[in-house]
């Protein structure tokens, strides 16, 4: 199959030839080639609605499970398991997109599964005989988690694909897109926590309290159906990139072959990957069937697996090119470039998520036992997540235009490393602030009114829940610095054909963090009333775990060498890599068969059309019974078995290393 070609590239097919060309901008969007793409509106709409639905489920699931009879700690563990599955499935979604379907088809098909899951959950929460805890868990932890796995690793990269990054302006616009993408995520979260979760637990205008969950989940299903329909209707305006083949198989082949040839670091990675995934899955099983063996297996699997992966991928990766067998679908240099990013991405993601999980689960439980009453109406504990979303949506422009430039001027630059460290520091401030508020809440007198979002019989304290706005807002600022930076790192510093997989790995690290949080909730003990426990100890444990990962990040980030995969030569194979010769020759054969080289003078940097020159022929005397001998250089343009192109006058055309 012939590779795709970008517009204005020197490698364009002759007129009339069947050669697929990737547009630099969607139809009707040429005048906005470097700014915000019109087509990205529909891409961002899918993400907006998916986050609206996800946060509605994540913010109301604990309360619904408590109504079904689960304890506070069991509900938190199951809610964490839901998040774990939503972050683990992207590994499969990224693989399918990169290997088989491409990003667009993967998004459409998995979003359809997501839609079915929201409908199943909406029916499962109907009061009366329709209510079913089993159907609810199947719809949320099964269908919605699977659907999320196809959307999350591909939607941001699909939006980034719409930008022409061959110019500095295009690269800048693409980086800004990731910030816009994250703002859209939090608009969806704002709508969810600001209204949908309260609708679930307390009902609303024209919606009785008993039908609150059904109304909220039904609205989510309707919004997802609308977003999916509009996304599909605009498919002709998108810039589609085809799948690059079964690339994970190539990565696995390189690692296993290097391990068989004696590389201990390859062996560590080969052991670490299944160990980590097995530990994450065991943590999900543990949330349903808690037991000491499952707890130990999950802890050893996650901790040991991540340590093995980090050690195997850190530093000099020349063992890949020296020991790995070549694969026809994926170059060894691509595997090396992919693995080199993992230690930094894994450690930074775990350092932040160890703190962020506190806001996702414990903050709202803490708020549920504070004073939630406003003018006689009781808010949901998850309502105060709006402070996180508001901080992101409204402070992001201020940070981009004023704060970041000021920090850059003050410190002589504000790099990725600075953003990640600042984000983790802000997240730590948020967690310690919440620990202080929890101690103050527990010391406050109780009210006579029960909390609507806590287990039955649990009273609210007189300590106002509005104090939780502070920790939530600071956590939102931390997200602005960490998550877009990690998104851009996984896209810009990995080979183009492995970007969905890299994004999936980043999300899987969130799953690993959620898995560890599930285990931490068990170690905290089971109590329906936070007044009978010390939640602040959980905050201190999370901060300590984050510190460990920060130290790991500091030890590995210095070895990450920045690369520009859109510059010629950055992703060209080393000449010692044997598959370069073979794959390059195959491409030269394909180009020759479509007349691509005819009349072209070829150099390493450009193709220039020049008039054809007929080779001088020497008269040849034909002997009886023997075919006439052709002069050297006439006829075939390939030397026998050499794979080198030959010009019509017998001269040797130089190979074109940038065709791939």
C-alpha positions in Angstrom: 0.0 0.0 0.0 1.4 3.4 -0.9 2.0 5.9 1.9 0.0 9.1 2.3 1.5 12.3 1.1 1.1 15.8 2.6 0.2 18.7 0.4 2.9 21.0 -0.9 5.3 18.2 -0.3 8.0 17.5 -2.9 6.7 13.9 -2.9 3.4 14.4 -4.9 2.0 12.0 -7.3 1.9 12.8 -11.0 -1.4 13.9 -12.3 -3.9 11.1 -12.9 -2.1 8.6 -10.7 -4.0 7.0 -7.8 -2.2 8.4 -4.9 -3.9 9.5 -1.7 -3.2 13.0 -0.5 -3.8 14.3 3.0 -5.2 17.8 3.0 -3.4 20.4 5.1 -6.7 21.8 6.2 -10.3 20.5 6.1 -12.5 21.7 3.2 -13.7 25.2 3.8 -11.1 25.8 6.5 -8.1 26.8 4.4 -8.0 30.3 5.6 -7.7 29.1 9.2 -4.9 26.7 8.6 -2.9 27.7 11.7 -5.6 29.0 14.0 -8.6 27.2 15.5 -10.1 24.7 13.1 -13.8 24.8 12.4 -13.8 21.0 12.2 -12.5 20.8 15.8 -15.8 22.2 17.1 -17.4 18.8 16.4 -14.4 16.9 17.8 -14.5 19.0 21.0 -18.3 18.4 21.2 -17.8 14.7 21.5 -15.2 15.2 24.3 -17.5 17.8 26.0 -20.5 15.4 26.1 -18.4 12.3 27.0 -16.9 14.2 30.0 -20.4 15.5 30.9 -21.6 11.9 31.1 -18.5 10.5 32.8 -18.4 13.1 35.6 -22.2 12.7 36.1 -21.6 9.0 36.7 -18.4 9.4 38.7 -20.0 12.2 40.9 -23.2 10.3 41.7 -22.1 6.6 41.7 -21.0 6.6 45.3 -24.3 8.1 46.5 -26.4 5.6 44.5 -24.3 2.6 45.7 -24.8 3.8 49.3 -28.6 3.8 48.6 -28.2 0.1 47.5 -26.6 -0.7 50.9 -22.8 -0.4 50.3 -20.7 1.3 53.0 -18.9 4.6 52.4 -15.5 2.9 51.9 -17.0 0.2 49.7 -18.7 2.8 47.5 -15.5 4.8 47.3 -13.6 1.6 46.3 -16.2 0.7 43.6 -16.2 4.3 42.3 -12.4 4.1 42.1 -12.6 0.8 40.3 -15.0 2.5 37.7 -12.4 5.1 37.1 -9.7 2.5 36.9 -11.6 0.6 34.1 -12.3 3.8 32.2 -8.5 4.5 32.2 -7.4 1.0 31.5 -9.6 0.3 28.4 -7.8 3.1 26.5 -4.9 0.8 26.1 -7.1 -1.4 23.8 -8.7 1.7 22.2 -5.4 3.2 21.3 -4.1 -0.1 19.9 -7.2 -0.7 17.7 -7.0 2.8 16.3 -3.3 2.6 15.5 -3.4 -0.9 14.1 -6.7 -1.4 12.4 -9.5 1.2 12.3 -7.9 4.6 12.5 -8.9 7.3 15.0 -12.2 8.4 13.4 -13.8 4.9 13.1 -12.6 3.9 16.6 -14.2 7.0 18.1 -17.5 6.4 16.3 -17.7 2.7 17.2 -16.7 3.1 20.9 -18.9 6.2 21.3 -21.9 4.0 20.2 -21.1 1.5 22.9 -20.9 4.4 25.4 -24.3 5.5 24.3 -25.8 2.1 24.9 -24.2 2.0 28.4 -25.8 5.3 29.4 -29.2 4.0 28.3 -28.7 0.8 30.3 -27.8 2.8 33.4 -30.8 5.1 33.0 -33.2 2.2 33.0 -31.4 0.5 35.9 -31.9 3.4 38.2 -35.6 3.7 37.7 -37.4 3.4 41.1 -39.5 0.3 41.8 -39.1 -3.1 40.1 -36.9 -1.6 37.3 -34.1 -0.7 39.8 -31.2 -3.1 39.4 -27.7 -2.8 40.9 -26.4 -5.5 38.7 -27.6 -3.8 35.5 -26.2 -0.5 36.7 -22.7 -2.0 37.3 -22.8 -3.7 33.9 -23.8 -0.5 32.2 -21.3 1.7 34.0 -18.3 -0.6 34.6 -18.9 -2.6 31.5 -20.3 -0.6 28.5 -19.4 2.9 29.6 -15.9 2.0 30.6 -15.3 0.2 27.2 -16.7 3.2 25.3 -14.5 5.6 27.3 -11.6 3.4 26.3 -12.1 4.1 22.6 -12.7 7.8 22.9 -10.1 9.0 25.4 -6.9 7.9 23.7 -8.0 9.1 20.2 -10.1 12.2 20.5 -7.4 14.6 21.5 -4.9 13.2 18.9 -7.6 13.3 16.2 -8.1 17.0 16.9 -4.3 17.5 16.9 -4.2 15.8 13.5 -6.2 18.6 12.0 -3.2 21.0 12.3 -0.3 21.5 9.8 2.7 21.3 12.1 5.3 21.8 9.4 5.5 25.4 10.4 6.2 27.0 13.8 2.7 28.7 13.8 1.1 25.3 13.2 3.0 23.7 16.1 2.0 26.6 18.3 -1.6 26.3 17.3 -1.6 22.6 18.0 -0.1 23.1 21.5 -2.8 25.7 22.2 -5.4 23.2 21.0 -4.5 20.9 23.9 -5.2 23.7 26.3 -8.5 24.4 24.6 -9.2 20.7 24.7 -8.7 20.6 28.5 -10.9 23.7 28.9 -13.7 21.8 27.1 -13.2 18.8 29.4 -13.9 21.1 32.4 -16.9 22.8 30.8 -18.4 19.3 30.7 -17.4 18.7 34.3 -18.8 22.1 35.3 -22.2 21.2 33.9 -22.0 17.8 35.5 -21.0 18.8 39.0 -22.9 22.1 38.9 -26.3 20.6 38.1 -26.4 16.9 37.0 -25.1 15.4 40.2 -27.4 17.5 42.4 -30.3 16.5 40.0 -29.3 12.8 40.7 -29.5 13.0 44.5 -32.2 15.7 45.1 -34.2 15.9 41.9 -35.0 19.3 40.3 -37.7 21.4 38.7 -40.5 19.1 37.4 -38.3 16.1 38.4 -39.2 14.3 41.7 -36.3 13.2 43.9 -37.1 9.5 43.2 -36.5 10.0 39.5 -33.4 12.2 39.8 -30.9 9.6 38.7 -33.1 8.5 35.8 -33.5 12.1 34.5 -29.8 13.0 34.7 -28.7 9.8 33.0 -31.3 10.2 30.3 -30.2 13.7 29.6 -26.6 12.4 29.2 -27.7 9.7 26.8 -29.6 12.3 24.7 -26.6 14.6 24.6 -24.3 11.7 23.6 -26.6 10.7 20.7 -26.7 14.3 19.4 -22.9 14.8 19.7 -22.2 11.4 17.9 -24.6 12.3 15.1 -23.1 15.7 14.4 -19.6 14.3 14.6 -20.4 11.7 12.0 -22.2 14.2 9.7 -19.0 16.3 9.5 -16.7 13.4 8.7 -15.9 14.8 5.2 -14.3 18.0 6.8 -11.8 16.1 8.9 -8.2 15.3 8.0 -8.0 11.5 8.3 -4.8 9.6 8.9 -4.8 5.9 8.2 -3.8 3.3 10.8 -0.1 2.5 10.8 -0.5 -1.2 11.2 -0.1 -3.6 14.1 2.5 -1.6 15.9 2.2 -3.0 19.3 3.1 -6.4 17.8 6.3 -4.7 16.5 7.1 -3.2 19.9 6.5 -6.6 21.5 8.7 -8.4 18.9 11.5 -6.0 19.5 11.4 -6.4 23.3 11.0 -10.2 23.4 13.7 -10.8 20.8 16.1 -8.5 22.7 15.2 -10.3 26.0 15.9 -13.7 24.4 19.3 -12.4 23.3 20.3 -11.5 26.8 19.1 -7.9 27.5 18.1 -7.7 31.1 16.4 -4.3 30.5 14.2 -5.8 27.8 13.4 -8.6 30.2 12.4 -6.1 32.8 10.0 -4.4 30.5 8.5 -7.7 29.3 7.8 -8.6 32.9 6.7 -5.2 34.0 3.9 -4.6 31.4 1.8 -7.7 32.2 2.6 -7.4 35.9 1.2 -3.8 36.0 -1.9 -4.7 34.0 -2.5 -7.7 36.1 -2.1 -5.7 39.3 -4.6 -3.1 38.0 -7.2 -5.7 37.1 -6.7 -7.4 40.5 -7.4 -4.1 42.2 -10.7 -4.0 40.4 -11.5 -7.6 41.5 -10.5 -6.6 45.0 -13.1 -3.8 45.1 -15.8 -6.4 44.6 -14.3 -9.3 46.6 -11.9 -7.9 49.2 -9.3 -10.3 50.5 -5.7 -10.1 51.7 -4.2 -12.2 48.9 -5.8 -10.0 46.3 -4.5 -6.9 48.1 -1.0 -8.2 48.1 -1.1 -9.4 44.5 -2.4 -6.0 43.4 0.2 -4.0 45.4 3.2 -6.2 44.2 1.9 -6.3 40.6 1.5 -2.5 40.3 4.5 -1.4 42.2 6.9 -4.1 40.9 5.6 -3.7 37.3 6.0 0.1 37.2 9.5 -0.2 38.7 10.5 -2.7 36.1 9.2 -0.7 33.2 10.9 2.5 34.5 14.3 0.8 34.9 14.1 -0.9 31.5 13.2 2.2 29.5 15.5 4.7 31.3 18.7 5.9 29.9 20.6 4.5 26.9 18.3 2.4 24.7 20.9 1.3 22.2 20.2 -2.3 23.2 17.1 -2.2 21.0 19.0 -1.6 17.8 21.8 -4.0 18.8 19.7 -7.0 20.0 16.2 -6.6 18.8 15.1 -8.5 15.6 13.8 -6.2 12.9 10.1 -6.1 12.1 8.6 -5.2 8.7 5.9 -3.0 10.2 7.8 -1.0 12.8 11.4 0.2 12.9 13.6 -0.3 15.9 14.2 3.4 16.1 10.4 3.9 16.5 10.3 1.5 19.4 13.3 3.2 21.0 11.7 6.7 20.6 8.5 5.4 22.1 10.1 3.7 25.1 12.4 6.6 25.9 9.3 8.8 26.9 7.7 6.3 29.2 9.8 6.9 32.4 9.1 10.6 32.4 5.4 10.2 31.5 4.8 7.4 34.0 6.5 9.1 37.0 5.0 12.5 36.4 1.5 11.1 35.9 1.6 9.0 39.0 3.0 11.9 41.1 0.1 14.1 40.2 -2.7 11.5 40.2 -1.7 10.3 43.7 -2.9 13.7 44.9 -5.7 14.3 42.3 -7.5 11.0 43.4 -8.1 12.7 46.7 -10.2 15.4 45.1 -12.0 12.9 42.9 -13.2 10.7 45.8 -12.5 11.9 49.3 -13.2 15.7 48.8 -16.9 15.0 48.0 -17.3 12.5 50.9 -15.9 15.1 53.2 -18.2 17.8 51.8 -21.2 15.5 52.3 -20.8 15.7 56.1 -20.5 19.4 56.1 -23.4 21.9 56.1 -24.8 21.7 52.6 -28.0 23.6 53.2 -28.6 26.8 51.0 -32.0 28.5 51.5 -33.6 25.3 52.7 -32.3 23.3 49.8 -29.5 20.7 50.3 -26.7 20.6 47.7 -24.8 17.4 46.7 -21.3 17.0 48.1 -19.9 16.7 44.6 -21.4 20.1 43.7 -18.3 21.9 44.9 -16.3 20.3 42.1 -17.5 23.4 40.2 -14.7 25.3 41.8 -12.2 23.1 40.1 -13.9 23.5 36.8 -14.4 27.3 37.1 -10.7 27.7 38.0 -9.7 25.9 34.9 -12.2 27.5 32.5 -11.8 31.1 33.6 -8.2 31.2 34.9 -6.6 29.3 31.9 -6.6 32.4 29.6 -5.1 34.5 32.4 -2.4 31.9 33.0 -1.5 31.6 29.3 -1.4 35.3 28.6 0.0 36.7 31.8 1.2 34.2 34.5 3.3 31.9 32.2 5.0 34.8 30.4 5.8 36.5 33.7 7.3 33.2 35.1 9.3 32.8 31.9 10.7 36.3 32.2 11.5 35.8 35.9 13.2 32.4 35.6 14.6 32.8 32.1 12.2 30.3 30.7 9.3 28.1 31.8 9.7 24.6 30.5 7.7 21.4 30.7 9.7 20.4 33.8 8.7 23.7 35.5 5.0 23.3 34.7 4.9 19.8 36.0 6.7 20.6 39.3 4.4 23.7 39.9 1.3 21.6 39.2 2.4 18.9 41.7 3.2 21.6 44.3 -0.3 23.2 43.9 -1.9 19.7 44.2 -0.1 19.1 47.4 -1.3 22.4 48.8 -4.9 21.4 47.9 -4.6 18.1 49.7 -3.0 19.5 52.9 -5.7 22.3 52.9 -8.4 19.6 52.8 -6.7 17.7 55.7 -6.9 20.8 57.8 -10.6 21.3 56.9 -11.4 17.7 57.8 -9.9 18.1 61.3 -11.9 21.3 61.7 -15.1 19.7 60.5 -14.8 16.8 62.8 -14.4 19.2 65.8 -17.6 21.1 64.9 -21.0 20.3 66.4 -23.5 18.2 64.5 -26.8 19.5 63.0 -30.1 17.7 63.4 -30.6 17.2 59.7 -29.3 14.1 57.8 -27.1 14.4 54.8 -28.8 13.5 51.5 -25.5 12.3 49.9 -24.2 10.3 52.9 -25.5 6.9 54.2 -28.8 7.0 56.1 -28.6 8.4 59.6 -25.4 10.4 59.1 -25.8 14.0 60.3 -24.2 17.0 58.7 -21.8 19.1 60.8 -22.2 22.9 61.3 -18.9 23.5 59.4 -19.9 25.0 56.1 -19.2 23.0 52.9 -18.4 26.2 51.1 -14.9 26.0 52.6 -14.2 23.1 50.1 -14.2 25.7 47.3 -10.6 26.5 48.2 -9.0 23.0 47.9 -11.0 22.3 44.7 -9.9 25.6 43.0 -6.3 25.0 43.9 -6.5 21.5 42.4 -8.0 23.0 39.3 -4.9 25.3 38.9 -2.7 22.3 39.4 -4.5 20.5 36.5 -3.9 23.4 34.2 -0.2 22.9 34.5 0.0 19.1 34.6 -2.6 17.5 32.3 -2.2 19.6 29.1 1.6 19.3 29.5 1.4 15.5 29.7 -1.1 15.4 26.7 1.4 17.4 24.6 4.3 15.4 25.8 2.7 12.1 24.7 1.9 13.6 21.3 5.0 15.6 20.4 7.7 13.3 21.8 6.5 10.0 20.4 6.7 8.6 16.8 3.6 9.7 14.8 2.3 6.1 14.3 2.4 5.4 18.1 0.7 8.5 19.4 -2.7 6.9 20.2 -0.8 4.2 22.1 1.3 6.8 24.0 -1.9 8.6 25.0 -3.4 5.3 26.1 -0.3 4.6 28.2 -0.7 8.0 29.9 -4.3 7.1 30.7 -3.3 3.7 32.0 -1.1 5.4 34.5 -4.2 7.1 35.8 -5.7 3.6 36.0 -2.7 2.4 38.0 -3.0 5.4 40.3 -6.8 4.7 40.8 -6.0 1.0 41.5 -3.5 2.0 44.2 -6.2 4.4 45.6 -8.7 1.5 45.8 -6.2 -0.4 47.9 -5.6 2.7 50.1 -9.3 3.1 50.8 -9.3 -0.5 52.1 -6.3 0.1 54.3 -8.1 3.2 55.7 -10.8 0.9 57.1 -14.6 0.7 56.5 -16.8 3.3 58.2 -20.1 4.8 57.2 -19.4 7.9 59.2 -16.2 10.0 58.7 -16.5 11.1 62.4 -15.5 7.5 63.3 -12.3 7.6 61.2 -9.3 9.9 60.4 -9.6 10.9 56.7 -6.6 13.2 57.1 -4.4 10.2 57.5 -5.4 9.2 54.0 -4.4 12.6 52.7 -1.0 12.3 54.3 -0.5 8.9 52.8 -1.4 10.1 49.4 1.0 13.1 49.7 3.8 10.7 50.8 3.2 8.4 47.8 3.2 11.4 45.5 6.6 12.5 46.9 8.1 9.1 46.1 7.0 9.5 42.4 8.3 13.1 42.3 11.7 11.8 43.3 11.4 9.1 40.6 10.5 11.8 38.1 13.5 14.0 39.1 15.8 11.1 38.6 14.6 10.2 35.0 13.5 13.5 33.4 17.0 14.8 32.7 17.7 11.9 30.3 14.7 12.6 28.0 16.1 14.1 24.8 13.7 16.4 23.0 13.0 15.4 19.3 11.0 17.1 16.6 9.3 14.3 14.6 8.2 16.8 11.9 11.7 17.8 11.0 13.5 15.9 8.3 16.0 13.4 9.7 14.6 13.2 13.2 12.9 9.9 12.6 15.2 8.4 9.9 16.5 5.0 10.7 20.1 4.4 11.5 21.9 3.0 8.5 22.9 0.0 10.5 19.3 -1.0 10.8 18.8 -3.7 8.3 15.1 -3.2 7.7 15.8 0.3 6.3 17.3 -1.1 3.2 14.5 -3.6 2.6 11.6 -1.3 3.2 13.2 1.5 1.3 13.7 -0.7 -1.7 10.1 -1.8 -1.6 9.0 1.8 -1.7 11.3 2.6 -4.6 9.7 -0.2 -6.6 6.2 1.1 -5.8 7.1 4.6 -6.9 8.7 3.4 -10.1 5.7 1.4 -11.1 3.4 4.5 -11.0 5.9 6.5 -13.0 6.8 8.6 -10.0 10.5 9.0 -10.9 10.1 9.5 -14.6 11.6 12.8 -15.7 12.7 13.7 -12.1 16.2 14.6 -10.9 16.4 13.3 -7.4 18.4 14.7 -4.5 18.2 14.2 -0.7 16.0 17.2 -0.2 13.8 17.8 -3.2 12.5 16.5 -6.5 12.9 18.7 -9.6 11.3 17.9 -12.9 13.6 18.1 -15.8 13.3 17.3 -19.5 13.6 13.6 -20.4 16.8 12.7 -22.2 16.9 9.7 -24.4 19.9 7.5 -23.9 22.3 7.2 -26.7 22.0 3.8 -28.4 24.8 1.9 -30.0 24.0 -0.3 -32.9 24.0 -3.9 -31.9 24.5 -6.7 -34.3 22.0 -9.5 -33.6 23.3 -13.0 -33.9 21.1 -15.8 -35.4 19.1 -17.6 -32.7 20.1 -15.1 -29.9 18.1 -12.2 -28.6 19.5 -8.8 -29.2 21.6 -7.4 -26.2 20.4 -4.2 -24.7 22.9 -1.5 -24.0 23.7 -0.8 -20.4 21.1 1.5 -18.7 18.3 0.8 -21.2 14.9 -0.6 -20.3 14.7 -1.6 -16.6 15.4 1.1 -14.1 16.5 -1.3 -11.4 19.7 -3.2 -11.1 19.2 -6.9 -10.7 18.7 -7.7 -7.1 20.3 -4.4 -5.9 17.2 -2.5 -5.1 18.9 0.7 -6.5 17.2 2.8 -9.1 19.1 3.4 -12.3 18.7 6.4 -14.6 18.0 6.0 -18.3 21.7 6.9 -19.2 23.0 4.2 -16.9 23.9 6.6 -14.0 22.9 5.5 -10.5 20.1 7.5 -8.8 20.8 8.3 -5.2 18.5 6.7 -2.7 15.8 8.8 -1.0 16.0 8.4 2.7 13.1 10.6 3.6 10.5 8.6 1.6 9.4 6.8 4.7 
